[in-house]
């Protein structure tokens, strides 16, 4: 083992439930009012600490929070005690032998170990990943399934604060969706990039009709218009509309990304450090997408502070990532479990510079929001 690292002595796993702002958020799956997340703290034999955090979303994530916490505690945490936290390859092999699947849970472990290793080296995680190519990051606003009037007012609010792209949820019917996007475009003019997210809510014929109805609004992309497993259907939608199609629910592991590429089902793919199983898997998939000519969007919309910084630092390492990161959880949560909540209120943030992820756990907040 390298002298720079000490073996893992302890792995702690916590469940936390952090309230969301306002009345919550509605997508095609649920109305969400609280974010239930898993936090992992890894401590090595010298007392150095690393943090990892995942934020499953009901109706979207493969794992529930209960499943993530159970596999972390019973199978993944025990299998890495005594291991070198800097050797992510061996950690991945050990976790794979302990449990098949569970990419979210494995990402929490890997994130914490990378954070620990980088803290010991005194470098930021983006340097560990090869270095940043962006020093400032822009973020993407969002608008739920609301009336056209509400959508227009929200869009103008985001634009006036400095945001230059926004996601608008669709799935309430083609006519209603079209009217929502029309109102948003009229409210913000041509200077804001607009994304429509169907959360796999439409069949192929309706998705094509929706896409064609949205073409006059100069859309940046239409996200996951059909079911995740219907790659042929998504390819048909892509070939029938004049808006770039982004795959989200269809992308899980590297094999699923390759399947999307082979099917010609997308122009853009969405990746998340949590969903893809950690930093290394995500970076590999980013390069595969780039090699295939696909742009990338990064971000999980309900991440707490640890996971959010992980995605920011990952996104900063590639110029193939579209501006408008979707890791905007700190704008949706009423609080956090870190000592300094990220301020994304203007839609722009200087790249955090570590060491590690550069965030510290607030022990009092952990006690406040912890659940078993």
Buried (B, 14 or more C-beta within 10 A) or exposed (E): EEEEBBBBBEBBBBBBEBEBEEEBBBBBBEEBEBBBBBBBBBBBEEEBBBBBBBBBBEEBBBBBBEBBBBBBBEBBBEBBEEBBBBBBEEBBEBBBEBBEBBBBBBBBBBBBBBBBBBBBBEBBBBBBBEEBEBEEBBBBBBBBBBEBEBBBBBBBEBBEEEBBBBBBBBBBEBEBBBBBBBBBBEBBEEEBBBBBBBBBBBBBEBBBBBBBBBEEBEBBBBBBBBBBEBBEBBBBBBEBBEBBBBBBBBBBBBEBBEBBBEBBBBBBBBBBBBBBBBBBBBBEBBEBBBEBEBBBBBBBBBBBBBBBBBBBBBBBBBEBBBBBBBBBBBBBBEBBBBEEBBEBEEBBBEBBBBBBBBBBBBEEBBEEBEEE
